[in-house]
């Protein structure tokens, strides 16, 4: 286990924020205050990571350590502005949060299916603490995850989604977290728990967005528990501004014969880091962890994934693709752990990066830790530029250089988006990519 | 229509074309033959605008314009079409979408309205059957996973849809069995007309049984060493290329 080097001075303003929060939250139930206290202590021990820490070697979060972020102030957002961050053509429950706080006027928490509940974390703490209490108190290990600890210590609100046994949530559930431009650098820490019982099914879309050139810090944690025989479709869309700081962690805990399929799309952030962890904790679990990221200018987008095959007959498929222009940097770190008990594991990891400029960079690192002998694990990584032969071919048919480049980049990305099953979401992702491409391609040196 | 004068071109600093002169009139079909390494594909690539070929001398005039001054897409819009010896596979780009985008780019250049997906499917139906192509190929990525024969048919099919004024066929016959060869030749012949010209680059005379040229040129060592009528191709078939080197070599 890598050790973290604490950065005590840098963490000073976070310590102050934690102290303030503890004073303001005396009304919270004892179990929660206890959970927050131990998380705060864990964060205090670790501090904000530095590049000396192996897990953060390629991603320097000094600006996050050094900027004196204060808790984001309340703000109101016009409904038509917030609507830009909802997937068009999707009915169903949605919760919208602005600067980490629930925006009731923008939300529609009502559900159609009995057995499905969508509420705010604040509500859940007050009225129905389970399964939140278990999630926050039992077996919580923050080692190596200082930002997750910080989130637990500080979160104001977020969403709790529960789906009872033998229940199909027939409408996709949308959670939207918006940040506004603030006078002082601001941070928010949204928290999400999704809990599926046995033999249930749900679709969840999480969107993180900025209104205007917001340059705050979002530190998000989502916990997903998928019960025996259940199926979760998940999509995470991070489309914050290019001056925002974003750190997110998503943990999937998969029960026996359960399945999760997740797509993480990252477009925004000056520094954006997402950690996805999937624990295949019982036999026959199956997980898909796909990702797509686009970065230009001086953006840094880091994806760390970890798939933990703990039990036999697990299957994991992972496809991450990055498109990098300008002086952007991408980081991909994909760890697959196959524990001694996890025989008959089938794991496949692929990661590909497309560099659109000479100054764009990718750091890519697969980490396979295989402790069982009867398994199949494959990984492949490629880094390349646009195929010049394909560009020439398209141009000889009359398609202009810009359109030809756009066609090829779109095709590269569609390899991921085409795997999204929900058609309106797929169309929205394609639209977001199409809107982003001209700017990304404009930075490329013409050949 | 096309006038090539003393064209010289190199690739990676090595001169491949050493002064080509060739004039193609309206409606004419010219065959360019020659042994491997004679510069046939380089000539085709230079005419289409392949960037790794550096033109070091001479000129190419097409319809009164300096062809070498145009980007590949501008050449295509002006009516030049290259059927590739090795068509490029483009995973993720839908064949129908790609070809409609190409057609619309060309139509736009001609001042014609863009054609929608429905109109496009109607337009290509006959051309698909002309080339004996399964419509299912249109819903696949461009050339991706196509057999060698399917790729070559797809080239000629694209040509039939885009209706170029000057078609350059680069070894379109290579890798085709005789039935496929006849189909491909039929597609090329269907496009022949008083306003359409073609340069047929081939190593073998076989293709010229089906696409009968008006003129035959022999390329060797980066120069045209012999020109003649269609009988020249038959002579090459009998005697091979060896005798040309001896005759063409300056004393």
Interface residues (C-beta under 8 A of the other chain):
Chain A: X387 X388 X389 X390 X392 X393 X394 X395 X396 X397 X398 X399 X400 X401 X403 X404 X407 X408 X410 X411 X412 X414 X415 X447
Chain B: X48 X49 X50 X51 X71 X72 X73 X75 X76 X77 X81 X82 X84 X87 X88 X89 X90 X91 X92 X93 X98 X99 X101 X102 X103 X105 X106 X109 X141 X142 X158 X162
